[in-house]
Amino acid sequence: MIRQYTPQDINAVLDIWLNSSIKAHDFVSAEFWVSQVDNMRDIYIPASKTYVVKVDSKVVGFYSLYENMLAAIFVSPEYQGKGVGKQLISHAKEQCPMLTLNVYSENVASYQFYLSQGFTVISEQVCEHTGRMEYTMSSNT
């Protein structure tokens, strides 16, 4: 079940974000992601429209929209590959049919996932926070 985020979800969302970020971005130091937890809690989540997905009454994933940008989409590592991400993308497209997102070029699994969900690369640039190459992708819906 996907529902709008509530403040009681913050610990689950932060845990999913941190664990998934470290796993998906092994080319960036884990310390960087740990250093961003406060910004996620205090700035990014409050500024975004966030939805969580629950399985067996446990939050296992979430996404955040900032205007027409899919600013975050993360699924607990143990629930990846089970269709949760596809559910989240589909729900996000219902909220905002023309989505853009950024993904690191080195994050091949996520890049391939976005391609499979109808996104195409519209530009590439260096991420100002990590110095790594990233793609900006847009949905075709």
C-alpha positions in Angstrom: 0.0 0.0 0.0 1.3 3.4 -1.0 0.3 6.4 1.2 1.5 9.9 1.9 4.4 10.2 4.3 3.7 11.2 7.9 6.3 12.4 10.4 6.1 9.0 12.2 7.7 7.5 9.1 11.0 9.5 9.4 13.2 6.8 11.0 12.1 4.2 8.5 12.6 6.5 5.6 16.1 7.7 6.8 17.2 4.0 7.4 16.0 3.0 3.9 17.7 6.0 2.3 21.0 5.5 4.1 21.2 1.8 3.6 20.1 1.9 0.0 22.4 4.9 -0.8 25.5 3.1 0.6 24.6 -0.1 -1.3 23.8 1.5 -4.6 26.6 4.1 -4.6 29.6 2.1 -3.6 31.7 4.5 -5.7 31.0 7.3 -3.1 32.3 6.9 0.4 29.8 5.7 3.0 30.8 8.7 5.2 29.4 11.1 2.6 25.9 9.4 2.9 26.1 9.4 6.7 27.0 13.1 6.6 23.8 13.8 4.6 21.3 12.2 7.0 20.6 15.5 8.9 19.9 17.3 5.6 17.5 14.5 4.5 15.6 14.8 7.8 15.7 18.6 8.2 15.6 19.9 4.6 14.9 17.5 1.8 12.1 15.4 3.2 10.2 18.4 4.6 10.6 20.3 1.3 9.3 17.4 -0.8 6.0 15.6 -1.3 6.9 12.1 -0.1 5.0 8.8 -0.3 5.9 5.5 1.4 5.1 1.9 0.5 4.2 -0.6 3.2 4.4 -4.4 3.0 3.1 -6.3 6.0 2.6 -3.0 7.9 6.3 -2.1 7.5 7.6 0.8 5.4 9.9 -0.8 2.8 10.3 2.1 0.3 9.6 5.7 -0.5 9.8 8.4 -3.1 10.0 12.1 -2.9 8.8 14.7 -5.5 10.1 18.2 -5.6 8.1 20.0 -8.2 8.4 17.8 -11.3 11.7 16.2 -10.1 11.7 12.7 -8.7 14.2 13.8 -6.0 14.4 10.4 -4.3 13.2 6.8 -4.8 14.5 4.1 -2.5 13.6 0.6 -1.6 15.0 -1.4 1.3 17.7 -3.7 0.0 15.8 -6.8 1.1 12.8 -5.8 -1.0 14.6 -4.8 -4.1 13.8 -6.8 -7.2 10.3 -7.6 -6.0 8.3 -4.9 -7.9 8.2 -2.3 -5.2 10.2 0.2 -7.2 7.9 -0.3 -10.2 4.9 0.4 -7.9 6.6 3.6 -6.6 7.5 4.8 -10.1 3.9 4.2 -11.4 2.5 6.1 -8.4 4.9 9.0 -8.9 3.9 9.2 -12.6 0.2 9.5 -11.5 1.2 12.4 -9.3 3.4 14.1 -11.9 3.2 12.7 -15.5 6.3 14.5 -16.7 9.0 13.5 -14.3 12.7 14.2 -14.3 15.4 12.6 -12.1 19.1 12.4 -11.7 21.1 9.2 -11.5 24.8 8.5 -11.3 26.2 7.0 -14.5 28.0 4.5 -12.3 24.8 3.3 -10.7 24.1 0.9 -13.6 21.3 -1.0 -11.9 19.3 2.1 -11.2 20.0 3.5 -14.6 18.8 0.3 -16.3 15.7 0.3 -14.1 14.8 3.9 -15.1 15.3 3.0 -18.8 12.9 0.0 -18.3 10.4 2.4 -16.8 10.3 4.7 -19.8 12.9 7.3 -18.9 15.4 8.6 -21.3 18.6 10.6 -20.8 18.2 14.3 -21.6 21.6 15.5 -20.3 24.7 14.6 -18.3 26.7 16.6 -15.9 29.0 16.4 -12.8 27.1 16.2 -9.5 28.1 19.2 -7.4 28.0 17.2 -4.2 30.2 14.2 -5.1 32.0 15.2 -8.3 30.7 12.1 -10.0 29.0 12.0 -13.4 25.2 11.8 -13.4 22.5 11.7 -16.0 19.3 13.7 -16.0 16.5 11.5 -17.2 12.9 12.3 -18.2 9.8 10.2 -18.4 8.1 9.8 -21.8 4.5 9.8 -20.5 
